[in-house]
Amino acid sequence: MKKNGKLIVHTGSMFSGKTSSLWKELFRMKVANYKVVAFKPKIDNRYDDTNIVTHDQKKIPAIAISDINEIKEYLNKNEVDVIGIDEIQFFRNKPEEIVDFFQKLIKKNIKIIVSGLDIDYKAKPFEIMKELMPIADVLEKHHAICANCGEDAWISFRKTDSTKRVEIGSEDKYEPLCRGCYEEKMNEKEKMKNQISIDFI
């Protein structure tokens, strides 16, 4: 069996099917008798500590890690054909470190399949996705359905007042919105903030 290294990237907003696509790719590779391993960020414990879980509750056994160096340690002891990584934007490594590591793996004929958000709740691109998208062999931009109007969603709108860039959550804290609905809701939030400020003067 010919095994070629490549990078497959699934990106988009929350609830767009990124992790489900990762699940499908890894399942297909396992059926084809590839040696497959999956990794997830330790901080993402929304559904499970030891599985990658899709929003429709499909599971992939995964190793929870804090940074990419732990993948290197795993590969020093185990032979692998395919690596799956969920929520790549949550790892603390510098983007150039991850890109360099991935390039080395691809040269060793290892397939890498990643999923992750392309932009944060303020519509700022995640740095790692800016680097991975142009070099991907396969790039899929997924869209959820806007919770407000039913158009293709563009962003994960944060429903809480938290200003932290990384805030783990699901439907309790986020909803997918198209660009227009996002801008409307952000304007509403800003008006409310301004009103509260006036009330306290």
C-alpha positions in Angstrom: 0.0 0.0 0.0 1.4 3.4 -1.0 1.4 5.9 1.8 1.9 9.5 1.0 2.3 12.3 3.5 -0.2 15.2 3.2 -1.9 17.8 5.3 -5.7 17.9 5.4 -7.3 21.0 7.2 -11.0 21.3 8.3 -11.9 24.8 9.4 -14.8 27.1 10.0 -17.0 28.3 12.8 -18.3 26.2 15.8 -21.1 23.8 14.9 -20.0 23.6 11.3 -19.1 19.9 11.2 -15.3 20.3 11.4 -14.9 17.6 14.1 -17.4 15.3 12.4 -15.3 15.6 9.2 -12.2 14.7 11.2 -14.0 11.7 12.6 -15.0 10.5 9.1 -11.5 10.9 7.8 -9.9 9.0 10.7 -12.6 6.3 10.6 -11.9 5.8 6.8 -8.2 5.5 7.4 -8.7 2.9 10.2 -10.9 0.9 7.8 -8.0 1.1 5.2 -5.7 -0.4 7.9 -3.6 2.7 8.5 -2.1 3.1 11.9 -4.1 6.0 13.3 -3.7 8.1 16.4 -5.7 11.2 17.5 -4.8 14.0 19.8 -6.9 16.7 21.5 -6.0 19.8 23.7 -6.2 19.1 27.4 -8.1 22.3 28.0 -11.0 21.2 25.8 -13.0 19.0 28.2 -16.5 20.0 27.1 -17.7 16.4 26.5 -14.9 14.0 27.4 -11.3 13.9 28.7 -10.1 10.9 26.6 -12.2 11.2 23.4 -12.7 13.7 20.7 -16.5 14.1 20.6 -18.6 15.6 17.8 -21.7 17.7 18.5 -23.7 14.6 17.5 -21.9 12.5 20.0 -19.6 10.4 17.7 -16.4 9.6 19.5 -12.7 9.1 18.6 -10.3 7.8 21.3 -7.7 10.5 21.7 -4.6 11.5 23.7 -5.1 14.8 25.6 -2.0 17.0 25.3 -0.9 20.6 26.1 1.4 21.1 23.2 2.8 19.6 20.0 6.0 18.4 21.7 3.9 15.6 23.3 3.1 14.3 19.8 6.8 14.2 19.1 7.4 12.1 22.2 4.6 9.7 21.2 6.1 9.3 17.7 9.5 8.5 19.2 7.9 5.3 20.7 5.2 4.4 18.2 4.9 3.9 14.5 2.0 5.9 13.0 0.6 6.5 9.4 -2.1 9.0 10.2 -2.3 11.7 12.9 -5.6 13.5 13.7 -5.6 16.7 15.8 -8.8 18.4 17.0 -9.0 22.2 17.9 -5.5 23.0 16.7 -5.9 26.6 17.7 -5.8 25.8 21.4 -2.2 24.5 21.4 0.3 26.9 22.9 3.1 26.3 20.4 4.2 29.1 18.1 2.7 28.6 14.6 6.1 28.3 13.0 6.9 25.4 15.3 3.8 23.5 14.3 4.3 24.2 10.6 8.0 23.0 10.8 7.0 19.8 12.6 4.2 19.1 10.2 6.5 19.6 7.2 8.9 17.0 8.7 6.1 14.5 9.2 4.8 14.9 5.7 8.3 14.1 4.4 8.1 10.9 6.4 4.9 10.0 4.5 2.6 10.7 7.5 -0.9 12.0 6.9 -2.0 14.9 9.2 -5.7 15.7 9.5 -6.5 18.7 11.7 -9.6 20.6 12.6 -9.9 24.1 14.1 -11.5 27.5 14.2 -10.3 29.9 11.6 -11.3 33.1 13.5 -12.1 34.0 17.2 -15.3 35.6 18.5 -13.9 39.0 17.6 -13.4 37.9 14.0 -9.6 37.9 14.4 -7.8 35.0 12.6 -6.2 32.3 14.7 -2.5 32.5 13.8 -2.0 28.8 13.3 -4.8 28.6 10.8 -3.4 31.5 8.9 -0.2 29.4 8.4 -1.8 26.0 7.8 -4.5 26.9 5.3 -2.1 28.0 2.4 0.1 24.9 2.8 -2.7 22.3 3.1 -3.0 19.6 0.4 -6.8 19.6 1.1 -8.6 22.5 2.7 -12.3 22.4 3.6 -14.1 25.5 4.9 -17.2 24.4 6.8 -20.3 26.4 7.5 -22.8 26.1 10.3 -26.3 27.5 9.8 -26.8 31.0 11.2 -28.9 30.7 14.4 -30.6 34.0 13.6 -31.5 33.9 9.9 -30.6 30.5 8.5 -27.8 31.7 6.1 -24.4 30.1 6.1 -22.7 31.0 9.4 -19.4 32.9 9.3 -18.4 33.2 13.0 -19.0 31.8 16.5 -20.7 34.6 18.3 -20.0 34.7 22.1 -23.2 35.1 24.1 -21.4 35.9 27.4 -19.6 39.0 28.4 -16.2 37.3 28.8 -13.3 39.0 26.9 -10.8 36.2 27.1 -9.8 35.0 23.7 -10.1 31.3 24.6 -13.3 30.5 26.5 -14.2 26.8 26.3 -17.9 26.3 25.8 -20.7 25.0 23.5 -24.3 26.1 22.9 -24.2 27.5 26.4 -21.7 30.2 25.4 -21.7 30.4 21.6 -24.0 30.5 18.6 -23.1 30.5 14.9 -24.0 33.6 13.0 -23.6 35.0 9.5 -21.6 38.2 9.0 -24.7 40.5 8.9 -26.3 39.0 12.0 -23.0 39.0 13.8 -22.5 42.7 13.2 -26.1 43.5 14.3 -25.6 41.6 17.6 -22.2 43.2 18.2 -23.7 46.6 17.7 -26.5 45.7 20.2 -23.9 44.6 22.7 -22.0 47.9 22.3 -25.2 49.9 22.7 -26.0 48.0 26.0 -22.5 48.6 27.3 -22.8 52.3 26.5 -26.2 52.5 28.2 -24.9 50.8 31.3 -22.0 53.3 31.4 -24.5 56.3 31.1 -26.7 54.8 33.8 -23.7 54.8 36.2 -22.6 58.3 35.5 
